[in-house]
Every structure is written in C-alpha cells, then in structure tokens.
Amino acid sequence: MAIRINPIDLNPDIAIGIAVPLMQEVGAIFNLNYLTIDQAYSNAKNLLLTEKGERIMQPNFGCSLRSLLFENLTTETQTLTETNITENFKFWLPYININRLNVTTKPNEHILQIDMVISLVNNKIDTRSINVTINA
C-alpha cells in the first residue's frame, strides 16, 4: 500500500487551516496547522463539539452530543451516539477514517466521554487521538 502525502504538507510556509482550540500566541491572531492530519484533528473536534443549528449557513453541521446528556445514558444510548458520530463523519468529513471509537457514559454525573483515533483516508500511518468530555 502506497502512502500518499498531501503536497501542501511539504511546504512549511503554507498554513492549511486554523487550529483548535483557538488560542492566541504572541504576535499571532490564531494558531495555525501546517499538516493535513493536524487540520483533520481540528475539523473532527469541531464537528464533535458543534450542536446542530449552531453553525450559520450549515444548520445540519454537528453531532449534537450535548443534547444527550439528560437522556437515559444506557448501552443503547452509547450505540446511538457511536452511530451518530460515524454517520456525521462520513457525511461532513469523508477524508477521515475513524480507526477506533469508544463512547463511555457516566449516568449519575451526566458525563459523556468520547475517545477516538483518526487517520486520513490515504494515510493510515499518521494518526491522532481525540478525547472529548461533554458534561452538564
């Protein structure tokens, strides 16, 4: 299997996008990503943390995970959450593979923990881990 490297990754002077979280460094307005996998990480985290209807001109963008916090957090809810995340990634971020996805719930504390490992479709060697905790 050949690994395909995005040509823009080879030019260290060209930023691909804005990094998440939007933290300001000295002399810069936003942190920037210079590798495709790093921008994919930022895009994935943005998709996970966005509620449907929250983004202007894209009302269906997001996974709406906060709305699950006050549902009965059962194994069925975990399965529905995993399906929701997988389907949204296939639609909004088709260039990202989800290598591993674990959804853990803490019903008494209203906490939803998402741990996932992603890679690019054309490069399964470079991976990034995403850990998102959503609580009330």
C-alpha positions in Angstrom: 0.0 0.0 0.0 1.4 3.3 -1.0 1.2 6.3 1.3 0.0 9.5 -0.3 1.3 12.7 1.2 -0.6 15.8 0.5 1.8 18.1 -1.4 0.8 21.1 0.7 2.3 19.3 3.8 5.7 19.6 2.2 5.7 23.4 2.2 6.3 24.7 5.8 5.4 28.2 4.8 1.8 27.5 3.9 -0.8 27.0 6.6 -3.7 24.7 5.9 -6.2 26.0 8.5 -6.8 27.2 12.0 -6.1 25.0 15.0 -8.5 24.1 17.7 -8.6 25.4 20.4 -8.4 29.0 19.2 -5.6 30.1 21.4 -3.7 33.3 20.7 0.1 33.3 20.7 2.3 36.3 20.9 2.3 38.0 17.5 -0.4 35.7 16.0 -4.1 36.0 15.9 -4.8 32.3 15.7 -2.7 29.1 16.0 -2.3 27.6 12.5 -2.0 24.0 11.3 0.7 23.2 8.7 -0.1 19.4 8.3 -3.2 17.9 6.8 -3.6 15.4 9.7 -3.4 18.2 12.3 -6.2 20.1 10.4 -8.2 16.9 10.2 -7.9 16.7 14.0 -9.2 20.3 14.4 -12.0 19.7 12.0 -13.0 16.4 13.8 -13.0 18.1 17.2 -15.0 21.0 15.8 -17.6 18.6 14.4 -17.9 16.7 17.7 -18.3 19.9 19.8 -20.9 21.6 17.5 -24.6 21.3 18.0 -26.9 21.1 15.0 -28.3 24.5 14.3 -25.3 26.3 15.9 -23.4 27.0 12.7 -24.6 29.7 10.4 -25.5 28.6 6.9 -24.9 25.0 7.9 -27.8 24.1 10.2 -27.1 20.3 9.9 -23.4 20.5 10.8 -22.5 18.9 14.1 -23.1 15.8 16.2 -25.4 17.4 18.9 -23.8 15.4 21.7 -24.8 17.9 24.5 -28.4 17.1 23.9 -27.8 13.5 25.0 -26.6 14.5 28.5 -30.0 14.4 30.1 -31.2 11.3 28.2 -31.1 8.0 30.0 -27.5 7.1 29.4 -27.7 3.3 28.6 -25.8 1.0 26.3 -28.4 1.8 23.7 -27.6 5.5 24.0 -23.9 4.6 23.6 -24.7 2.7 20.4 -26.8 5.5 19.0 -24.1 8.0 19.9 -21.5 5.9 18.1 -23.8 5.6 15.0 -24.5 9.4 15.1 -20.7 10.2 15.2 -19.9 7.7 12.4 -22.6 9.0 10.1 -21.7 12.6 10.6 -18.1 11.9 9.9 -19.0 10.0 6.7 -21.1 13.0 5.6 -19.1 16.0 6.7 -15.5 14.7 6.9 -15.3 11.8 4.4 -11.5 12.2 4.2 -11.1 11.0 7.8 -11.1 7.3 8.9 -12.3 6.5 12.4 -9.8 3.8 13.5 -11.2 3.5 17.0 -14.3 4.9 18.7 -15.2 4.4 22.3 -18.2 6.2 23.9 -18.3 6.0 27.7 -21.2 7.3 29.8 -21.4 8.2 33.5 -25.2 8.4 34.0 -25.1 9.6 37.6 -22.8 12.5 36.7 -24.3 13.3 33.2 -20.9 12.9 31.6 -20.3 11.6 28.0 -16.7 10.7 27.2 -15.6 10.1 23.6 -12.2 8.6 22.8 -11.3 8.1 19.2 -8.3 7.6 16.9 -8.5 9.1 13.4 -6.3 9.0 10.3 -6.6 10.3 6.8 -8.1 8.0 4.1 -4.9 8.0 2.1 -2.5 7.8 5.0 -3.4 5.3 7.8 0.0 5.5 9.4 -0.3 9.1 10.8 -3.0 9.1 13.5 -4.3 11.5 16.1 -6.2 10.7 19.3 -9.2 12.8 20.2 -10.6 12.8 23.7 -13.7 14.8 24.3 -15.6 15.1 27.6 -19.1 16.6 27.5 -20.7 17.3 30.8 -23.6 19.3 32.1 
